[in-house]
């Protein structure tokens, strides 16, 4: 049964899957605009770097926009490592998707299936089922389904579709990772990590704990030497050597940061000389780097490393890249990359059918997608640039203007914080020969100022420096709740 | 076995209960001071309005201070209702006890038993046991033991003891309250409530939900018409009629706030005319007040009211006063109030033995205590004034100066926010005849400015108005994570 509202209303493309109860309030929602009322329905799947940027910049007067995402917010991922140690507050790193309501309809839901022929999406609410209307504690890991298969599924139709569902955390099927490690992809992860760090210190501070146990509790392990792992190690080092040293005197000497990677060096995407600089800085800071090491299994409070045997830890942060999203994995009738399972698009970002011809109404961006024969890194930068390109295209399309030229990636370089007010900045390979490598304080300044040119709202553009300033003056807050 | 450290070191009064493992790091902690090294050991139980104020103002150069509290922070309770709806961020309403470390030793632990004769405290760590070193989600209710009976107990000795353990939430043994209602005594409660409010709206926004279910989900019930319940209702009303109306259009018309109380009127401690004003304001705002109503039982998503039958709700906040703390309840060899089980003190705040003679080294303040024959209200104001008095006394005592005159309470009146930039202020009974009752905007201004004369740190004195300003300009953040 297709819902019988007037086509001009935002929620009118709702198709009820099973229950058949009419969403009366959606129907009665008033909508006024001086623009043509037969707006096309643009559905955006995902509220990450790709989806949120489309949501932000799309012409909401000309498009009838619906956002489907299991989170009602966007994660500003580069700030999550700071949030995980309290350099910034959690809400500095998020933007609500409802910032653009009421123009935009948003459902907190998973998309489980795309029917490209009928242009229908099958969705599952990502809120808890009604039968459990009790206290709901925040969940620690957003990368898995919070409430699998419990809600009432519903169906939506679309005219145009943007697939920006992102990817999951890669675990390489190492047993115990999902159960006993923390990822760092979502603000919920950052909160769980911050709580756990403070808990480890409070535990280690108990008078009944032995020094051997203290050493175990205060071993902070990071698996994965990419920018996320490196920045978290750096931020954690800053925390340990400032507030923790001051407020848990005598305990920080038991604390240790250990970073593991299977590769022979960390920060694979950075220039050799910058990696050397980062490794040297880490070594001087007392952060142990174990490259060419293999984690075989994780148990509560300990991991098993092939080269070291049993390693007890108080906190384990796992950041070893991306795994395919289940929606993408299960999608049929689309061309997919054999190795990464990413959806293949043409250079206009249109999703390709299995026979290689493009869907003219479906685009895919971000970590879930890749352009045919162009292996770009799966980074926020690429997702964001693709989203900007796509938004421009859609905003021209709706005015019947020509589509822009094919997408081109402009590498703006990579930045990573390495602790102690230092960063590294790599612009080699961008074609720009001025300042193509930078280390130390200047790179740190670039790193910090980079956050003001991007997606953050004015509110967060005020809050972020406020917290930087307050925490610089008064120290990070060590309250655990 | 009494720990054999030198008496000049802060943690040297540690007595190991069972394990016998020496807390080596505590022993090796260096301590330097030009003051006499034989400082007496002052132990403070509790980090609330009483205990935290003593911690804040005590002469830490002359006292060897140890804080025992299950939380490593102080709750600035008057701001919790604001935090529960996002007018302020959670950390605006907390202050870490470690603000005063390393001078102060703090253990995150429960005190289970006081041996007044031997001057010993038996404590239980309030951190999770080591065998569960996995991800730890924040708990929703801090008023019950988080990890009952799982850690290794330890014993401390004291020279002077301040009992400021506070009280628990009263449930009147109504079945289901502890399981299905939210209290509002701790920042963890505020966080759980905020998450739940946003969850209710996201749930109600799902297209598969019927209007009948929407109405149930968006019924926000408050049991208890005291200042906490009233202020929460007021803040929630503000939220519903600003951000929620804007960002969930069509949903707020299903939303409803209902307040229940067994008494014939709300805000019992306020002057009659102010109560009338508050009730009138609430009525005009559409907040239903059900006085002389009795809640008999709570089940998931519904409560049973004697006068109304079954009442479905999306969120239930329970705030019906105080219940005795288990430590106080189980304490022997002290004089206790028959009705409230509070510890009885003399007017110098010394705890009384069962025979009525005072313990010269033990004081009790806050909601856990009451002065013999002086029935003061169990409020933050009384706790704070008693703490100030006691700190002055202790700071004189340590310099062998005379003890101050008996404690006298100076009623500074009661303030309550009632929504929509309005408050009520009652100073009748304070002996001051100027401005002894105030309503509306002026009272609101008084209400806001009252927060700047009190216990908050400079950090929070900056953060609180920053958030007031940002949320006034940009609206409250509706991110649910």
Interface residues (C-beta under 8 A of the other chain):
Chain A: X11 X14 X16 X17 X19 X21 X23 X24 X25 X26 X28 X29 X71 X72 X73 X89 X90 X91 X94 X95 X96 X98 X101 X102 X106 X107 X108 X109 X125 X127 X128 X130 X131 X132 X133 X134 X135 X136 X137 X138 X139 X140 X141 X142 X151 X152 X153 X154 X179 X180 X182 X186 X187 X188 X191 X192 X195 X196 X198 X199 X202 X203 X205 X206 X207 X208 X209 X210 X211 X213 X214 X217 X246 X247 X248 X249 X250 X251 X253 X254 X300 X301 X313 X314 X457 X458 X459 X462 X463 X466 X470 X473 X474 X477 X478 X479 X480 X481
Chain B: X11 X14 X16 X17 X18 X19 X21 X23 X24 X25 X26 X28 X29 X71 X72 X73 X89 X90 X91 X94 X95 X96 X98 X101 X102 X106 X107 X108 X109 X125 X127 X128 X130 X131 X132 X133 X134 X135 X136 X137 X138 X139 X140 X141 X142 X151 X152 X153 X154 X179 X180 X182 X186 X187 X188 X191 X192 X195 X196 X198 X199 X202 X203 X205 X206 X207 X208 X209 X210 X211 X213 X214 X217 X246 X247 X248 X249 X250 X251 X253 X254 X300 X301 X313 X314 X457 X458 X459 X462 X463 X466 X470 X473 X474 X477 X478 X479 X480 X481
